[in-house]
Amino acid sequence: EVQLVESGGALVQTGGSLRLSCAASGFTFDDYAIGWFRQAPGKEREGVSLISRSTGDTYYADSVKGRFTISSDSAKNSAKNTVYLQMNFLKPDDTAVYYCGALGVHLLSLWETWEVYDHWGQGTQVTVSS
């Protein structure tokens, strides 16, 4: 069974930091990359970052470059994969529900298109107060 479970969301002040976690299991990680998206009320789901364990590639949205860092603690052939999103210098505009999703590695060029992801977690709320 495919599972993606996000955690780490919280209320934080402007300029603060948070680390989100996405615990993934139930699929072949060399075939999938893990991406983070966010969705604020009344807005479209927005791609934030993505990491591919098989290629080592990472991607970031322009709005988070230099502030957010994506990483993975998985080892090759491991049955589990946890992907982290370290978020620094948080702004009120970062307030959203953050989701992680699994994307086939053959679709990496479309990483910011949420519709092509195969699996999603339930989301975790990040609120940045001004």
DSSP file with accessible surface (Angstrom, degrees, kcal/mol):
  #  RESIDUE AA STRUCTURE BP1 BP2  ACC     N-H-->O    O-->H-N    N-H-->O    O-->H-N    TCO  KAPPA ALPHA  PHI   PSI    X-CA   Y-CA   Z-CA
    1    1 A E              0   0  188      0, 0.0     2,-0.3     0, 0.0    26,-0.1   0.000 360.0 360.0 360.0 129.4    0.0    0.0    0.0
    2    2 A V        +     0   0   46     24,-0.1     2,-0.4    22,-0.1    24,-0.2  -0.584 360.0 179.6 -75.0 130.8    1.3    3.4   -1.0
    3    3 A Q  E     +A   25   0A  95     22,-2.7    22,-2.1    -2,-0.3     2,-0.4  -0.998  17.6 178.8-136.7 134.6    1.5    5.8    1.9
    4    4 A L  E     -A   24   0A  11     -2,-0.4     2,-0.5   116,-0.3   118,-0.5  -0.985  11.8-177.1-130.0 120.3    2.7    9.4    2.1
    5    5 A V  E     -A   23   0A  67     18,-2.0    18,-2.7    -2,-0.4     2,-0.2  -0.963   7.7-159.8-127.5 114.7    2.5   11.0    5.5
    6    6 A E  E     +A   22   0A   5     -2,-0.5     2,-0.3    16,-0.2    16,-0.2  -0.628  17.9 162.4 -89.6 152.1    3.4   14.6    6.1
    7    7 A S  E     +A   21   0A  61     14,-2.0    14,-2.6    -2,-0.2   117,-0.1  -0.968  38.4  69.7-156.2 166.8    4.2   16.1    9.5
    8    8 A G        +     0   0   36      1,-0.3    11,-0.3    -2,-0.3   116,-0.0   0.318  55.6 141.8 106.3  -7.2    5.9   19.1   11.0
    9    9 A G        +     0   0   25     12,-0.1    -1,-0.3    89,-0.1     2,-0.3  -0.335  21.5 143.9 -66.7 151.5    3.5   21.9   10.2
   10   10 A A        -     0   0   43    114,-0.1   117,-2.5   115,-0.0     2,-0.5  -0.964  53.3 -79.8-167.8 176.9    3.0   24.6   12.9
   11   11 A L  E     +d  127   0B 128     -2,-0.3     2,-0.3   115,-0.2   117,-0.2  -0.863  53.9 168.0 -93.2 128.3    2.3   28.2   13.6
   12   12 A V  E     -d  128   0B  25    115,-2.9   117,-2.7    -2,-0.5     2,-0.1  -0.963  32.4-110.7-141.7 154.9    5.5   30.2   13.4
   13   13 A Q  E >   -d  129   0B 146     -2,-0.3     3,-2.3   115,-0.2    77,-0.2  -0.470  50.1 -78.7 -83.2 158.0    6.4   33.9   13.3
   14   14 A T  T 3  S+     0   0   70    115,-2.0    77,-0.2     1,-0.3    -1,-0.1  -0.294 121.0  25.7 -53.0 134.2    7.8   35.7   10.3
   15   15 A G  T 3  S+     0   0   44     75,-3.3    74,-0.6     1,-0.3    -1,-0.3   0.293  99.3 120.6  90.8  -8.4   11.5   35.0    9.9
   16   16 A G    <   -     0   0   21     -3,-2.3    74,-2.3    74,-0.2     2,-0.3  -0.098  54.6-124.4 -82.4-176.3   11.2   31.7   11.7
   17   17 A S        +     0   0   61     71,-0.2     2,-0.3    72,-0.2    71,-0.2  -0.927  21.0 179.1-131.7 152.2   12.0   28.1   10.5
   18   18 A L  E     - B   0  87A  27     69,-2.2    69,-3.5    -2,-0.3     2,-0.5  -0.978  17.5-145.7-144.8 153.7   10.2   24.8   10.2
   19   19 A R  E     - B   0  86A 131     -2,-0.3     2,-0.3   -11,-0.3    67,-0.2  -0.977  15.9-160.8-122.4 117.6   11.1   21.4    9.0
   20   20 A L  E     - B   0  85A   0     65,-2.6    65,-2.4    -2,-0.5     2,-0.4  -0.710   5.4-154.5 -92.3 147.8    8.5   19.3    7.3
   21   21 A S  E     -AB   7  84A  22    -14,-2.6   -14,-2.0    -2,-0.3     2,-0.4  -0.947   9.8-166.2-122.4 145.1    8.7   15.6    6.9
   22   22 A a  E     -AB   6  83A   0     61,-2.2    61,-2.5    -2,-0.4     2,-0.7  -0.944   8.9-160.7-129.5 107.6    7.2   13.3    4.3
   23   23 A A  E     -AB   5  82A  46    -18,-2.7   -18,-2.0    -2,-0.4     2,-0.4  -0.815  16.5-172.2 -91.0 116.5    7.4    9.6    5.2
   24   24 A A  E     +AB   4  81A   2     57,-3.1    57,-2.1    -2,-0.7     2,-0.3  -0.890  13.5 151.4-115.2 140.8    6.9    7.6    2.0
   25   25 A S  E     +AB   3  80A  28    -22,-2.1   -22,-2.7    -2,-0.4    55,-0.1  -0.975  40.2  59.0-156.6 164.0    6.4    3.8    1.7
   26   26 A G  S    S+     0   0   44     53,-0.6     2,-0.3    -2,-0.3   -24,-0.1   0.545  89.2  71.4  93.3   8.3    4.8    1.2   -0.5
   27   27 A F  S    S-     0   0   26     52,-0.3     2,-0.7   -24,-0.1    -1,-0.2  -0.958  89.4 -88.3-148.3 169.6    6.4    1.9   -3.9
   28   28 A T    >   -     0   0   85     -2,-0.3     3,-1.7     1,-0.2     4,-0.4  -0.683  33.7-157.8 -83.0 111.0    9.8    1.6   -5.7
   29   29 A F  G >  S+     0   0    5     -2,-0.7     3,-0.7    49,-0.3    25,-0.4   0.731  87.5  64.2 -69.6 -22.1   11.6    4.8   -4.9
   30   30 A D  G 3  S+     0   0   54      1,-0.2    -1,-0.3    23,-0.1    -2,-0.1   0.714 104.6  49.6 -70.0 -17.9   13.9    4.6   -7.9
   31   31 A D  G <  S+     0   0   90     -3,-1.7    74,-2.1    73,-0.1     2,-0.4   0.547 112.1  52.6 -93.3  -9.9   10.8    5.0  -10.1
   32   32 A Y  E <   -E  104   0C  51     -3,-0.7    21,-0.5    -4,-0.4     2,-0.3  -0.960  60.2-153.7-133.1 145.7    9.4    8.0   -8.2
   33   33 A A  E     -EF 103  52C   1     70,-3.5    70,-3.0    -2,-0.4     2,-0.5  -0.787  23.5-129.5-104.2 157.6   10.5   11.4   -7.1
   34   34 A I  E     -EF 102  51C   1     17,-2.4    17,-2.4    -2,-0.3     2,-0.3  -0.945  26.6-173.7-112.9 127.2    8.9   13.2   -4.1
   35   35 A G  E     -EF 101  50C   0     66,-2.7    66,-2.4    -2,-0.5     2,-0.5  -0.845  17.6-138.8-118.4 155.1    7.6   16.7   -4.4
   36   36 A W  E     +EF 100  49C   0     13,-3.5    12,-3.1    -2,-0.3    13,-1.6  -0.946  23.8 175.4-110.7 132.9    6.3   19.3   -2.0
   37   37 A F  E     -EF  99  47C   0     62,-3.1    62,-2.5    -2,-0.5     2,-0.3  -0.845  11.7-155.3-123.9 165.7    3.3   21.4   -3.0
   38   38 A R  E     -EF  98  46C  15      8,-2.2     8,-3.4    -2,-0.3     2,-0.4  -0.988   3.6-163.2-141.5 153.1    1.3   24.0   -1.0
   39   39 A Q  E     -E   97   0C  65     58,-2.3    58,-2.4    -2,-0.3     6,-0.2  -0.954   3.7-164.5-140.9 117.6   -2.2   25.3   -1.3
   40   40 A A    >   -     0   0   23      4,-0.4     3,-2.3    -2,-0.4    56,-0.1  -0.641  47.0 -75.6 -92.9 157.3   -3.4   28.5    0.3
   41   41 A P  T 3  S+     0   0  122      0, 0.0    -1,-0.1     0, 0.0     3,-0.1  -0.247 118.7   6.5 -54.9 128.5   -7.1   29.2    0.7
   42   42 A G  T 3  S+     0   0   93      1,-0.2     2,-0.3    -3,-0.1    -3,-0.0   0.530 112.4 103.8  78.5   5.4   -8.6   30.3   -2.6
   43   43 A K  S <  S-     0   0  136     -3,-2.3    -1,-0.2     1,-0.1     3,-0.1  -0.807  74.9 -99.8-120.3 161.7   -5.4   29.6   -4.6
   44   44 A E        -     0   0  148     -2,-0.3    -4,-0.4     1,-0.1     2,-0.3  -0.353  49.1 -91.6 -70.9 155.1   -4.2   26.8   -6.9
   45   45 A R        -     0   0   48     -6,-0.2     2,-0.4    -8,-0.1    69,-0.3  -0.564  50.1-153.2 -67.7 130.1   -1.9   24.1   -5.6
   46   46 A E  E     -F   38   0C  76     -8,-3.4    -8,-2.2    -2,-0.3     2,-0.2  -0.914  12.7-121.8-117.1 130.6    1.7   25.4   -6.1
   47   47 A G  E     +F   37   0C   4     65,-0.4   -10,-0.3    -2,-0.4    65,-0.1  -0.507  32.0 171.5 -69.0 132.7    4.8   23.3   -6.6
   48   48 A V  E     -     0   0C   0    -12,-3.1    13,-2.5     1,-0.4     2,-0.3   0.790  56.2 -27.6-108.0 -51.1    7.5   24.2   -4.0
   49   49 A S  E     -FG  36  60C   0    -13,-1.6   -13,-3.5    11,-0.2    -1,-0.4  -0.986  49.1-160.2-164.5 162.3   10.3   21.6   -4.4
   50   50 A L  E     -FG  35  59C   0      9,-1.8     9,-2.2    -2,-0.3     2,-0.4  -0.992   1.1-163.4-152.1 147.9   11.1   18.1   -5.6
   51   51 A I  E     -FG  34  58C  22    -17,-2.4   -17,-2.4    -2,-0.3     2,-0.6  -0.999   6.9-155.7-134.7 138.8   13.9   15.6   -5.1
   52   52 A S  E  >  -F   33   0C   0      5,-2.4     4,-2.2    -2,-0.4     5,-0.2  -0.957   1.7-165.2-113.8 118.2   14.6   12.5   -7.1
   53   53 A R  T  4 S+     0   0   43     -2,-0.6    -1,-0.1   -21,-0.5   -23,-0.1   0.887  89.5  51.5 -68.8 -36.2   16.5    9.8   -5.3
   54   54 A S  T  4 S+     0   0   42    -25,-0.4    -1,-0.2   -22,-0.3   -24,-0.1   0.869 124.4  24.9 -71.9 -34.9   17.4    8.0   -8.5
   55   55 A T  T  4 S-     0   0   70      2,-0.1    -1,-0.2   -25,-0.0    -2,-0.2   0.642  94.7-130.3-102.9 -18.2   18.9   11.0  -10.3
   56   56 A G     <  +     0   0   56     -4,-2.2    -3,-0.1     1,-0.3     2,-0.1   0.505  57.0 147.3  78.8   3.5   19.9   13.1   -7.3
   57   57 A D        -     0   0   71     -5,-0.2    -5,-2.4    -6,-0.0     2,-0.3  -0.444  28.8-167.8 -76.1 146.7   18.1   16.1   -8.9
   58   58 A T  E     -G   51   0C  65     -7,-0.2     2,-0.3    -2,-0.1    -7,-0.2  -0.970   0.5-166.6-130.2 148.9   16.4   18.8   -6.8
   59   59 A Y  E     -G   50   0C  68     -9,-2.2    -9,-1.8    -2,-0.3     2,-0.3  -0.975   2.5-170.9-134.1 148.6   14.1   21.5   -8.0
   60   60 A Y  E     -G   49   0C  51     -2,-0.3   -11,-0.2   -11,-0.2     2,-0.2  -0.997  26.0-117.8-139.5 144.6   12.7   24.7   -6.3
   61   61 A A    >>  -     0   0    5    -13,-2.5     3,-1.8    -2,-0.3     4,-1.1  -0.493  33.7-117.4 -71.0 149.0   10.1   27.2   -7.1
   62   62 A D  T 34 S+     0   0  132      1,-0.3     3,-0.4     2,-0.2    -1,-0.1   0.845 111.9  64.0 -57.7 -32.5   11.6   30.7   -7.6
   63   63 A S  T 34 S+     0   0   49      1,-0.2    -1,-0.3     3,-0.0   -15,-0.1   0.670 112.5  32.6 -69.0 -15.7    9.6   31.9   -4.6
   64   64 A V  T X> S+     0   0    0     -3,-1.8     3,-2.4   -16,-0.2     4,-2.3   0.455  82.9 126.9-119.8  -5.6   11.4   29.6   -2.2
   65   65 A K  T 3< S+     0   0  119     -4,-1.1     4,-0.1    -3,-0.4    -3,-0.0  -0.302  81.6  16.5 -57.5 134.2   14.9   29.5   -3.7
   66   66 A G  T 34 S+     0   0   78      2,-0.4    -1,-0.3     1,-0.1     3,-0.1   0.270 126.1  58.7  86.3 -11.9   17.6   30.3   -1.1
   67   67 A R  T <4 S+     0   0   27     -3,-2.4    21,-2.0     1,-0.2     2,-0.3   0.688  98.6  52.0-115.4 -35.3   15.1   29.8    1.8
   68   68 A F  E  <  -C   87   0A   4     -4,-2.3    -2,-0.4    19,-0.2     2,-0.4  -0.834  59.8-167.3-108.8 146.1   13.9   26.2    1.5
   69   69 A T  E     -C   86   0A  73     17,-2.5    17,-3.1    -2,-0.3     2,-0.4  -0.995   6.4-155.4-133.7 128.9   16.0   23.1    1.2
   70   70 A I  E     +C   85   0A   8     -2,-0.4     2,-0.3    15,-0.2    15,-0.2  -0.799  22.9 161.4-101.7 142.4   14.8   19.7    0.3
   71   71 A S  E     -C   84   0A  52     13,-2.0    13,-2.8    -2,-0.4     2,-0.4  -0.963  24.8-144.4-152.4 167.7   16.6   16.5    1.3
   72   72 A S  E     -C   83   0A  38     -2,-0.3    11,-0.2    11,-0.2   -20,-0.0  -0.997   8.0-162.8-139.1 141.3   16.1   12.8    1.7
   73   73 A D        +     0   0   91      9,-2.1     2,-0.1    -2,-0.4    10,-0.1   0.210  53.2 122.9-106.9  16.2   17.5   10.4    4.3
   74   74 A S        -     0   0   24      8,-0.3     2,-0.3     4,-0.0     7,-0.1  -0.415  49.9-145.5 -78.9 153.4   16.8    7.3    2.3
   75   75 A A    >   -     0   0   62      5,-0.4     3,-2.1    -2,-0.1     5,-0.1  -0.799  36.7 -82.3-110.1 155.9   19.4    4.8    1.3
   76   76 A K  T 3  S+     0   0  122     -2,-0.3     3,-0.1     1,-0.3    -1,-0.1  -0.269 116.8  13.2 -55.7 140.6   19.5    2.8   -1.9
   77   77 A N  T 3  S+     0   0  149      1,-0.2    -1,-0.3     2,-0.0     2,-0.2   0.555  92.1 144.4  69.0   8.5   17.2   -0.3   -1.7
   78   78 A S    <   -     0   0   47     -3,-2.1   -49,-0.3     1,-0.1    -1,-0.2  -0.531  51.0-141.2 -76.4 146.2   15.6    1.0    1.4
   79   79 A A  S    S+     0   0   82     -2,-0.2   -53,-0.6    -3,-0.1     2,-0.3   0.618  84.6  50.9 -81.0 -13.0   11.9    0.2    1.8
   80   80 A K  E     -B   25   0A 148    -55,-0.1    -5,-0.4    -5,-0.1     2,-0.4  -0.914  62.2-168.7-126.6 155.5   11.2    3.6    3.3
   81   81 A N  E     -B   24   0A   6    -57,-2.1   -57,-3.1    -2,-0.3     2,-0.5  -0.969   2.8-166.1-145.2 121.2   12.0    7.1    2.3
   82   82 A T  E     -B   23   0A  31     -2,-0.4    -9,-2.1   -59,-0.2     2,-0.4  -0.958   7.9-164.9-111.1 126.1   11.7   10.3    4.3
   83   83 A V  E     -BC  22  72A   0    -61,-2.5   -61,-2.2    -2,-0.5     2,-0.3  -0.919   6.6-157.2-109.9 134.6   11.9   13.6    2.5
   84   84 A Y  E     -BC  21  71A  36    -13,-2.8   -13,-2.0    -2,-0.4     2,-0.5  -0.841  11.4-159.4-112.0 148.4   12.4   16.8    4.4
   85   85 A L  E     -BC  20  70A   0    -65,-2.4   -65,-2.6    -2,-0.3     2,-0.6  -0.935  11.1-160.9-125.6 103.0   11.7   20.3    3.6
   86   86 A Q  E     -BC  19  69A  62    -17,-3.1   -17,-2.5    -2,-0.5     2,-0.6  -0.785  10.2-165.9 -84.0 120.7   13.7   22.7    5.7
   87   87 A M  E     +BC  18  68A   0    -69,-3.5   -69,-2.2    -2,-0.6     2,-0.3  -0.943  10.4 175.3-116.2 115.8   12.0   26.1    5.5
   88   88 A N        +     0   0   47    -21,-2.0   -71,-0.2    -2,-0.6   -72,-0.2  -0.772  59.3  23.0-115.0 162.5   13.9   29.2    6.7
   89   89 A F  S    S-     0   0  135    -74,-0.6    -1,-0.2    -2,-0.3   -72,-0.2   0.920  84.4-160.1  50.5  49.5   13.1   32.9    6.7
   90   90 A L        -     0   0    1    -74,-2.3   -75,-3.3    -3,-0.2   -74,-0.2  -0.279   8.8-161.6 -66.2 146.1    9.4   32.1    6.5
   91   91 A K    >   -     0   0  101    -77,-0.2     3,-2.3   -76,-0.1     4,-0.3  -0.866  34.7-107.7-122.1 160.0    7.0   34.8    5.3
   92   92 A P  G >  S+     0   0   55      0, 0.0     3,-1.9     0, 0.0    36,-0.3   0.843 118.1  65.7 -56.0 -31.6    3.2   35.2    5.7
   93   93 A D  G 3  S+     0   0  130      1,-0.3   -53,-0.0   -53,-0.0    -3,-0.0   0.645  89.8  66.4 -66.2 -13.4    2.9   34.3    2.0
   94   94 A D  G <  S+     0   0    2     -3,-2.3    -1,-0.3     2,-0.0     2,-0.2   0.523  72.5 119.4 -82.5  -6.7    4.3   30.8    2.9
   95   95 A T    <   +     0   0   39     -3,-1.9     2,-0.3    -4,-0.3    32,-0.2  -0.433  41.8 104.0 -62.8 124.0    1.1   30.1    4.8
   96   96 A A  E    S- H   0 126C   2     30,-2.1    30,-2.8    -2,-0.2     2,-0.5  -0.961  77.0 -79.0-178.7 170.2   -0.6   27.1    3.3
   97   97 A V  E     -EH  39 125C  33    -58,-2.4   -58,-2.3    -2,-0.3     2,-0.5  -0.851  48.8-145.8 -85.9 128.4   -1.4   23.5    3.6
   98   98 A Y  E     -EH  38 124C   0     26,-3.2    26,-2.0    -2,-0.5     2,-0.4  -0.869  18.1-174.4-103.0 130.9    1.7   21.6    2.5
   99   99 A Y  E     -E   37   0C  43    -62,-2.5   -62,-3.1    -2,-0.5     2,-0.4  -0.920  14.9-147.2-120.9 146.6    1.4   18.3    0.7
  100  100 A a  E     -E   36   0C   0     -2,-0.4    21,-2.1   -64,-0.2     2,-0.3  -0.884  21.6-177.4-109.9 148.5    3.9   15.8   -0.5
  101  101 A G  E     -EI  35 120C   0    -66,-2.4   -66,-2.7    -2,-0.4     2,-0.5  -0.954  25.4-120.3-141.3 158.8    3.3   13.8   -3.6
  102  102 A A  E     -EI  34 119C   0     17,-2.1    16,-2.5    -2,-0.3    17,-1.0  -0.893  27.6-171.1-106.0 128.5    5.0   11.0   -5.7
  103  103 A L  E     -E   33   0C   0    -70,-3.0   -70,-3.5    -2,-0.5    14,-0.1  -0.970  29.1-112.4-123.0 130.4    5.9   11.7   -9.3
  104  104 A G  E >   -E   32   0C   2     -2,-0.4     3,-2.4    12,-0.4   -72,-0.3  -0.356  27.9-127.2 -57.2 136.2    7.1    9.2  -11.9
  105  105 A V  G >  S+     0   0   41    -74,-2.1     3,-1.1     1,-0.3    -1,-0.1   0.719 107.0  67.2 -65.5 -18.6   10.8   10.0  -12.7
  106  106 A H  G 3  S+     0   0  150    -75,-0.3    -1,-0.3     1,-0.2     3,-0.2   0.572 100.4  52.2 -75.4  -4.5    9.9   10.0  -16.4
  107  107 A L  G X   +     0   0   44     -3,-2.4     3,-2.4     1,-0.1    -1,-0.2   0.102  67.6 121.2-115.0  20.1    7.9   13.1  -15.7
  108  108 A L  G X   +     0   0   17     -3,-1.1     3,-1.8     1,-0.3     4,-0.1   0.834  68.8  63.5 -56.8 -33.2   10.5   15.2  -13.8
  109  109 A S  G 3  S+     0   0  108      1,-0.3    -1,-0.3    -3,-0.2     3,-0.2   0.708 104.4  48.9 -65.7 -16.0   10.2   18.0  -16.4
  110  110 A L  G X  S+     0   0   72     -3,-2.4     3,-2.7     1,-0.2    -1,-0.3   0.063  71.7 129.4-106.1  24.3    6.6   18.5  -15.2
  111  111 A W  T <   +     0   0   17     -3,-1.8    -1,-0.2     1,-0.3    -2,-0.1   0.743  69.2  55.3 -58.4 -25.3    7.3   18.5  -11.5
  112  112 A E  T 3  S+     0   0  109     -3,-0.2     2,-0.8    -4,-0.1   -65,-0.4   0.438  86.4  91.3 -87.6   3.2    5.3   21.7  -10.9
  113  113 A T    X   -     0   0   55     -3,-2.7     3,-1.6     1,-0.2     4,-0.2  -0.839  59.0-167.0-100.8 102.7    2.2   20.2  -12.5
  114  114 A W  G >  S+     0   0   87     -2,-0.8     3,-1.6   -69,-0.3    -1,-0.2   0.799  78.5  70.2 -65.4 -24.4    0.2   18.7   -9.6
  115  115 A E  G 3  S+     0   0  117      1,-0.3    -1,-0.3     3,-0.0    -2,-0.0   0.727  92.7  57.5 -66.8 -20.3   -2.1   16.8  -11.9
  116  116 A V  G <  S+     0   0   39     -3,-1.6   -12,-0.4    -6,-0.2    -1,-0.3   0.488  81.4 107.1 -92.0   0.6    0.6   14.4  -13.1
  117  117 A Y    <   -     0   0   13     -3,-1.6   -14,-0.2    -4,-0.2     3,-0.1  -0.549  57.5-154.1 -78.6 145.9    1.4   13.1   -9.6
  118  118 A D  S    S+     0   0   84    -16,-2.5     2,-0.3    -2,-0.2   -15,-0.1   0.791  70.7  23.5 -89.4 -34.2    0.3    9.6   -8.7
  119  119 A H  E     -I  102   0C  59    -17,-1.0   -17,-2.1  -116,-0.0     2,-0.3  -0.985  61.4-168.1-139.3 150.2    0.0    9.7   -4.9
  120  120 A W  E     -I  101   0C  69     -2,-0.3  -116,-0.3   -19,-0.2   -19,-0.2  -0.960  15.8-132.6-136.6 151.5   -0.6   12.4   -2.3
  121  121 A G        -     0   0   12    -21,-2.1  -116,-0.2    -2,-0.3     3,-0.1  -0.298  37.1-101.5 -87.1-175.6   -0.4   12.7    1.5
  122  122 A Q        -     0   0  114   -118,-0.5  -117,-0.1     1,-0.2   -23,-0.1   0.609  61.9-118.8 -87.9 -14.4   -3.1   14.3    3.6
  123  123 A G        -     0   0   12    -23,-0.1     2,-0.3     1,-0.0   -24,-0.2   0.049  14.2-123.8  96.9 156.3   -1.2   17.6    4.1
  124  124 A T  E     -H   98   0C  21    -26,-2.0   -26,-3.2  -117,-0.1     2,-0.4  -0.997  25.1-119.6-140.4 136.4    0.1   19.6    7.0
  125  125 A Q  E     -H   97   0C  89     -2,-0.3     2,-0.5   -28,-0.2   -28,-0.2  -0.624  23.8-172.9 -83.8 129.4   -0.8   23.2    7.9
  126  126 A V  E     -H   96   0C   0    -30,-2.8   -30,-2.1    -2,-0.4     2,-0.5  -0.988   5.0-177.2-117.7 124.6    1.9   25.8    8.0
  127  127 A T  E     -d   11   0B  50   -117,-2.5  -115,-2.9    -2,-0.5     2,-0.6  -0.990   8.0-165.9-125.2 124.9    0.9   29.3    9.3
  128  128 A V  E     -d   12   0B   7     -2,-0.5     2,-0.3   -36,-0.3  -115,-0.2  -0.944  12.4-151.6-112.0 116.7    3.3   32.2    9.4
  129  129 A S  E      d   13   0B  40   -117,-2.7  -115,-2.0    -2,-0.6    -2,-0.0  -0.610 360.0 360.0 -89.6 147.1    2.2   35.1   11.5
  130  130 A S              0   0  139     -2,-0.3    -1,-0.1  -117,-0.2   -39,-0.0  -0.347 360.0 360.0 -90.5 360.0    3.2   38.7   10.7
